[in-house]
């Protein structure tokens, strides 16, 4: 399993998966055959997360190969991230509460032996230790394995879900503030109140082809509880009237500007913004930071090949902006947090059409959102 930090490689990965393996996706997607046998899944999430490829082009290419009915499960999985982001946009306090909770919990667990054993892969659960090593070595885990991992972390090792979510964010190439945070909340049983996910020995054995045995887990835990509730905020996702000859900010979630609906606008200059650990609340591993950096340089290279005036800057340089400027919306997370922390008032966000359209269906659970997927596909594909 290799994640080369380039759009060219991502497109090759997409085309190869659609041509050779999409046909078996629904049947085989839940199996984790190991990092050297990932043909049953697309492995595109690190590129989708950074906007190197986008949901519309993925779905469009898949529909050229198979009908919507045959593609439905794959399309649903592609749009999960759109849903999670929309859900978080309507309830941004979930993210800020997570970060505040994390700060307190980290102090409490700083020298906790159980926690240290978990993050170093030294528990008495072999499969969990294996996945810790895999995560650190490959910066990726199969989605089913992430569910097992989170469940074991919360219910067998009895560690706070917030520490697990931070551990994933630190090491995953596709770590995303919405998908990661809300996924861990769902496993714990506080995203959908009272509904948690319990990893079971038989399930792990079946979907890893009996790679592990003697898996001693707590399979009888009750869901975690959180008395906090989150109301939907009143927020409009409208693009401002466009004035040409303005500068544009692009963050690490939109690193394929040439595929956006804004390419026909005449921007004076595009700034590609890097966010280092100095300005992050969750400190990322060096490998993840480098992956983001190399993807940003790949975008810089492609823009310059099209004679587009662009420059890579550090996020701290945003403090020096004293003019009106546009930005491709970075979504709830570390980049938006920094913008808010410096009180950057003269920034005008540009929202993707697919987000503007889809996020209005994110006021409830995914099963409700799923009902609108054919409508979303018809609108944008």
Secondary structure as a PSIPRED ss2 file (coil, helix, strand):
# PSIPRED VFORMAT (PSIPRED V4.0)

   1 X C   1.000  0.000  0.000
   2 X C   1.000  0.000  0.000
   3 X C   1.000  0.000  0.000
   4 X C   1.000  0.000  0.000
   5 X C   1.000  0.000  0.000
   6 X C   1.000  0.000  0.000
   7 X H   0.000  1.000  0.000
   8 X H   0.000  1.000  0.000
   9 X H   0.000  1.000  0.000
  10 X H   0.000  1.000  0.000
  11 X H   0.000  1.000  0.000
  12 X H   0.000  1.000  0.000
  13 X H   0.000  1.000  0.000
  14 X H   0.000  1.000  0.000
  15 X H   0.000  1.000  0.000
  16 X H   0.000  1.000  0.000
  17 X H   0.000  1.000  0.000
  18 X H   0.000  1.000  0.000
  19 X H   0.000  1.000  0.000
  20 X H   0.000  1.000  0.000
  21 X C   1.000  0.000  0.000
  22 X H   0.000  1.000  0.000
  23 X H   0.000  1.000  0.000
  24 X H   0.000  1.000  0.000
  25 X H   0.000  1.000  0.000
  26 X H   0.000  1.000  0.000
  27 X H   0.000  1.000  0.000
  28 X H   0.000  1.000  0.000
  29 X C   1.000  0.000  0.000
  30 X C   1.000  0.000  0.000
  31 X C   1.000  0.000  0.000
  32 X C   1.000  0.000  0.000
  33 X C   1.000  0.000  0.000
  34 X C   1.000  0.000  0.000
  35 X C   1.000  0.000  0.000
  36 X C   1.000  0.000  0.000
  37 X C   1.000  0.000  0.000
  38 X C   1.000  0.000  0.000
  39 X C   1.000  0.000  0.000
  40 X C   1.000  0.000  0.000
  41 X C   1.000  0.000  0.000
  42 X C   1.000  0.000  0.000
  43 X C   1.000  0.000  0.000
  44 X C   1.000  0.000  0.000
  45 X H   0.000  1.000  0.000
  46 X H   0.000  1.000  0.000
  47 X H   0.000  1.000  0.000
  48 X H   0.000  1.000  0.000
  49 X H   0.000  1.000  0.000
  50 X C   1.000  0.000  0.000
  51 X C   1.000  0.000  0.000
  52 X C   1.000  0.000  0.000
  53 X C   1.000  0.000  0.000
  54 X C   1.000  0.000  0.000
  55 X H   0.000  1.000  0.000
  56 X H   0.000  1.000  0.000
  57 X H   0.000  1.000  0.000
  58 X H   0.000  1.000  0.000
  59 X H   0.000  1.000  0.000
  60 X H   0.000  1.000  0.000
  61 X H   0.000  1.000  0.000
  62 X H   0.000  1.000  0.000
  63 X H   0.000  1.000  0.000
  64 X H   0.000  1.000  0.000
  65 X H   0.000  1.000  0.000
  66 X C   1.000  0.000  0.000
  67 X C   1.000  0.000  0.000
  68 X H   0.000  1.000  0.000
  69 X H   0.000  1.000  0.000
  70 X H   0.000  1.000  0.000
  71 X H   0.000  1.000  0.000
  72 X H   0.000  1.000  0.000
  73 X H   0.000  1.000  0.000
  74 X H   0.000  1.000  0.000
  75 X H   0.000  1.000  0.000
  76 X H   0.000  1.000  0.000
  77 X H   0.000  1.000  0.000
  78 X H   0.000  1.000  0.000
  79 X H   0.000  1.000  0.000
  80 X H   0.000  1.000  0.000
  81 X H   0.000  1.000  0.000
  82 X H   0.000  1.000  0.000
  83 X H   0.000  1.000  0.000
  84 X H   0.000  1.000  0.000
  85 X H   0.000  1.000  0.000
  86 X H   0.000  1.000  0.000
  87 X H   0.000  1.000  0.000
  88 X H   0.000  1.000  0.000
  89 X H   0.000  1.000  0.000
  90 X C   1.000  0.000  0.000
  91 X C   1.000  0.000  0.000
  92 X C   1.000  0.000  0.000
  93 X H   0.000  1.000  0.000
  94 X H   0.000  1.000  0.000
  95 X H   0.000  1.000  0.000
  96 X H   0.000  1.000  0.000
  97 X H   0.000  1.000  0.000
  98 X H   0.000  1.000  0.000
  99 X H   0.000  1.000  0.000
 100 X H   0.000  1.000  0.000
 101 X H   0.000  1.000  0.000
 102 X H   0.000  1.000  0.000
 103 X H   0.000  1.000  0.000
 104 X H   0.000  1.000  0.000
 105 X H   0.000  1.000  0.000
 106 X H   0.000  1.000  0.000
 107 X H   0.000  1.000  0.000
 108 X H   0.000  1.000  0.000
 109 X H   0.000  1.000  0.000
 110 X C   1.000  0.000  0.000
 111 X C   1.000  0.000  0.000
 112 X C   1.000  0.000  0.000
 113 X H   0.000  1.000  0.000
 114 X H   0.000  1.000  0.000
 115 X H   0.000  1.000  0.000
 116 X H   0.000  1.000  0.000
 117 X H   0.000  1.000  0.000
 118 X H   0.000  1.000  0.000
 119 X H   0.000  1.000  0.000
 120 X C   1.000  0.000  0.000
 121 X C   1.000  0.000  0.000
 122 X C   1.000  0.000  0.000
 123 X C   1.000  0.000  0.000
 124 X C   1.000  0.000  0.000
 125 X C   1.000  0.000  0.000
 126 X H   0.000  1.000  0.000
 127 X H   0.000  1.000  0.000
 128 X H   0.000  1.000  0.000
 129 X H   0.000  1.000  0.000
 130 X H   0.000  1.000  0.000
 131 X H   0.000  1.000  0.000
 132 X H   0.000  1.000  0.000
 133 X H   0.000  1.000  0.000
 134 X H   0.000  1.000  0.000
 135 X H   0.000  1.000  0.000
 136 X H   0.000  1.000  0.000
 137 X H   0.000  1.000  0.000
 138 X H   0.000  1.000  0.000
 139 X C   1.000  0.000  0.000
 140 X C   1.000  0.000  0.000
 141 X C   1.000  0.000  0.000
 142 X C   1.000  0.000  0.000
 143 X H   0.000  1.000  0.000
 144 X H   0.000  1.000  0.000
 145 X H   0.000  1.000  0.000
 146 X H   0.000  1.000  0.000
 147 X H   0.000  1.000  0.000
 148 X H   0.000  1.000  0.000
 149 X H   0.000  1.000  0.000
 150 X H   0.000  1.000  0.000
 151 X H   0.000  1.000  0.000
 152 X H   0.000  1.000  0.000
 153 X H   0.000  1.000  0.000
 154 X H   0.000  1.000  0.000
 155 X H   0.000  1.000  0.000
 156 X H   0.000  1.000  0.000
 157 X C   1.000  0.000  0.000
 158 X C   1.000  0.000  0.000
 159 X C   1.000  0.000  0.000
 160 X C   1.000  0.000  0.000
 161 X H   0.000  1.000  0.000
 162 X H   0.000  1.000  0.000
 163 X H   0.000  1.000  0.000
 164 X H   0.000  1.000  0.000
 165 X H   0.000  1.000  0.000
 166 X H   0.000  1.000  0.000
 167 X H   0.000  1.000  0.000
 168 X H   0.000  1.000  0.000
 169 X H   0.000  1.000  0.000
 170 X H   0.000  1.000  0.000
 171 X H   0.000  1.000  0.000
 172 X C   1.000  0.000  0.000
 173 X C   1.000  0.000  0.000
 174 X C   1.000  0.000  0.000
 175 X C   1.000  0.000  0.000
 176 X C   1.000  0.000  0.000
 177 X H   0.000  1.000  0.000
 178 X H   0.000  1.000  0.000
 179 X H   0.000  1.000  0.000
 180 X H   0.000  1.000  0.000
 181 X H   0.000  1.000  0.000
 182 X H   0.000  1.000  0.000
 183 X H   0.000  1.000  0.000
 184 X H   0.000  1.000  0.000
 185 X H   0.000  1.000  0.000
 186 X H   0.000  1.000  0.000
 187 X H   0.000  1.000  0.000
 188 X H   0.000  1.000  0.000
 189 X C   1.000  0.000  0.000
 190 X C   1.000  0.000  0.000
 191 X C   1.000  0.000  0.000
 192 X C   1.000  0.000  0.000
 193 X C   1.000  0.000  0.000
 194 X C   1.000  0.000  0.000
 195 X C   1.000  0.000  0.000
 196 X C   1.000  0.000  0.000
 197 X C   1.000  0.000  0.000
 198 X C   1.000  0.000  0.000
 199 X C   1.000  0.000  0.000
 200 X C   1.000  0.000  0.000
 201 X H   0.000  1.000  0.000
 202 X H   0.000  1.000  0.000
 203 X H   0.000  1.000  0.000
 204 X H   0.000  1.000  0.000
 205 X H   0.000  1.000  0.000
 206 X H   0.000  1.000  0.000
 207 X H   0.000  1.000  0.000
 208 X C   1.000  0.000  0.000
 209 X C   1.000  0.000  0.000
 210 X C   1.000  0.000  0.000
 211 X C   1.000  0.000  0.000
 212 X C   1.000  0.000  0.000
 213 X C   1.000  0.000  0.000
 214 X C   1.000  0.000  0.000
 215 X C   1.000  0.000  0.000
 216 X C   1.000  0.000  0.000
 217 X C   1.000  0.000  0.000
 218 X C   1.000  0.000  0.000
 219 X C   1.000  0.000  0.000
 220 X C   1.000  0.000  0.000
 221 X C   1.000  0.000  0.000
 222 X C   1.000  0.000  0.000
 223 X C   1.000  0.000  0.000
 224 X C   1.000  0.000  0.000
 225 X C   1.000  0.000  0.000
 226 X C   1.000  0.000  0.000
 227 X C   1.000  0.000  0.000
 228 X C   1.000  0.000  0.000
 229 X C   1.000  0.000  0.000
 230 X C   1.000  0.000  0.000
 231 X C   1.000  0.000  0.000
 232 X C   1.000  0.000  0.000
 233 X C   1.000  0.000  0.000
 234 X C   1.000  0.000  0.000
 235 X C   1.000  0.000  0.000
 236 X C   1.000  0.000  0.000
 237 X C   1.000  0.000  0.000
 238 X C   1.000  0.000  0.000
 239 X C   1.000  0.000  0.000
 240 X C   1.000  0.000  0.000
 241 X C   1.000  0.000  0.000
 242 X C   1.000  0.000  0.000
 243 X C   1.000  0.000  0.000
 244 X C   1.000  0.000  0.000
 245 X C   1.000  0.000  0.000
 246 X C   1.000  0.000  0.000
 247 X E   0.000  0.000  1.000
 248 X E   0.000  0.000  1.000
 249 X E   0.000  0.000  1.000
 250 X E   0.000  0.000  1.000
 251 X C   1.000  0.000  0.000
 252 X C   1.000  0.000  0.000
 253 X C   1.000  0.000  0.000
 254 X C   1.000  0.000  0.000
 255 X C   1.000  0.000  0.000
 256 X C   1.000  0.000  0.000
 257 X H   0.000  1.000  0.000
 258 X H   0.000  1.000  0.000
 259 X H   0.000  1.000  0.000
 260 X C   1.000  0.000  0.000
 261 X C   1.000  0.000  0.000
 262 X C   1.000  0.000  0.000
 263 X C   1.000  0.000  0.000
 264 X C   1.000  0.000  0.000
 265 X C   1.000  0.000  0.000
 266 X C   1.000  0.000  0.000
 267 X C   1.000  0.000  0.000
 268 X C   1.000  0.000  0.000
 269 X E   0.000  0.000  1.000
 270 X E   0.000  0.000  1.000
 271 X E   0.000  0.000  1.000
 272 X E   0.000  0.000  1.000
 273 X E   0.000  0.000  1.000
 274 X E   0.000  0.000  1.000
 275 X C   1.000  0.000  0.000
 276 X C   1.000  0.000  0.000
 277 X H   0.000  1.000  0.000
 278 X H   0.000  1.000  0.000
 279 X H   0.000  1.000  0.000
 280 X C   1.000  0.000  0.000
 281 X C   1.000  0.000  0.000
 282 X C   1.000  0.000  0.000
 283 X C   1.000  0.000  0.000
 284 X C   1.000  0.000  0.000
 285 X C   1.000  0.000  0.000
 286 X H   0.000  1.000  0.000
 287 X H   0.000  1.000  0.000
 288 X H   0.000  1.000  0.000
 289 X H   0.000  1.000  0.000
 290 X H   0.000  1.000  0.000
 291 X H   0.000  1.000  0.000
 292 X H   0.000  1.000  0.000
 293 X H   0.000  1.000  0.000
 294 X H   0.000  1.000  0.000
 295 X H   0.000  1.000  0.000
 296 X H   0.000  1.000  0.000
 297 X H   0.000  1.000  0.000
 298 X H   0.000  1.000  0.000
 299 X H   0.000  1.000  0.000
 300 X H   0.000  1.000  0.000
 301 X H   0.000  1.000  0.000
 302 X H   0.000  1.000  0.000
 303 X H   0.000  1.000  0.000
 304 X H   0.000  1.000  0.000
 305 X H   0.000  1.000  0.000
 306 X C   1.000  0.000  0.000
 307 X C   1.000  0.000  0.000
 308 X C   1.000  0.000  0.000
 309 X C   1.000  0.000  0.000
 310 X E   0.000  0.000  1.000
 311 X E   0.000  0.000  1.000
 312 X E   0.000  0.000  1.000
 313 X E   0.000  0.000  1.000
 314 X E   0.000  0.000  1.000
 315 X H   0.000  1.000  0.000
 316 X H   0.000  1.000  0.000
 317 X H   0.000  1.000  0.000
 318 X H   0.000  1.000  0.000
 319 X H   0.000  1.000  0.000
 320 X H   0.000  1.000  0.000
 321 X C   1.000  0.000  0.000
 322 X C   1.000  0.000  0.000
 323 X C   1.000  0.000  0.000
 324 X C   1.000  0.000  0.000
 325 X E   0.000  0.000  1.000
 326 X E   0.000  0.000  1.000
 327 X E   0.000  0.000  1.000
 328 X E   0.000  0.000  1.000
 329 X C   1.000  0.000  0.000
 330 X C   1.000  0.000  0.000
 331 X C   1.000  0.000  0.000
 332 X C   1.000  0.000  0.000
 333 X C   1.000  0.000  0.000
 334 X H   0.000  1.000  0.000
 335 X H   0.000  1.000  0.000
 336 X H   0.000  1.000  0.000
 337 X H   0.000  1.000  0.000
 338 X H   0.000  1.000  0.000
 339 X H   0.000  1.000  0.000
 340 X H   0.000  1.000  0.000
 341 X H   0.000  1.000  0.000
 342 X C   1.000  0.000  0.000
 343 X C   1.000  0.000  0.000
 344 X C   1.000  0.000  0.000
 345 X C   1.000  0.000  0.000
 346 X C   1.000  0.000  0.000
 347 X E   0.000  0.000  1.000
 348 X E   0.000  0.000  1.000
 349 X E   0.000  0.000  1.000
 350 X E   0.000  0.000  1.000
 351 X C   1.000  0.000  0.000
 352 X C   1.000  0.000  0.000
 353 X H   0.000  1.000  0.000
 354 X H   0.000  1.000  0.000
 355 X H   0.000  1.000  0.000
 356 X H   0.000  1.000  0.000
 357 X H   0.000  1.000  0.000
 358 X H   0.000  1.000  0.000
 359 X H   0.000  1.000  0.000
 360 X H   0.000  1.000  0.000
 361 X H   0.000  1.000  0.000
 362 X C   1.000  0.000  0.000
 363 X C   1.000  0.000  0.000
 364 X C   1.000  0.000  0.000
 365 X C   1.000  0.000  0.000
 366 X H   0.000  1.000  0.000
 367 X H   0.000  1.000  0.000
 368 X H   0.000  1.000  0.000
 369 X H   0.000  1.000  0.000
 370 X H   0.000  1.000  0.000
 371 X C   1.000  0.000  0.000
 372 X C   1.000  0.000  0.000
 373 X H   0.000  1.000  0.000
 374 X H   0.000  1.000  0.000
 375 X H   0.000  1.000  0.000
 376 X H   0.000  1.000  0.000
 377 X H   0.000  1.000  0.000
 378 X H   0.000  1.000  0.000
 379 X H   0.000  1.000  0.000
 380 X H   0.000  1.000  0.000
 381 X C   1.000  0.000  0.000
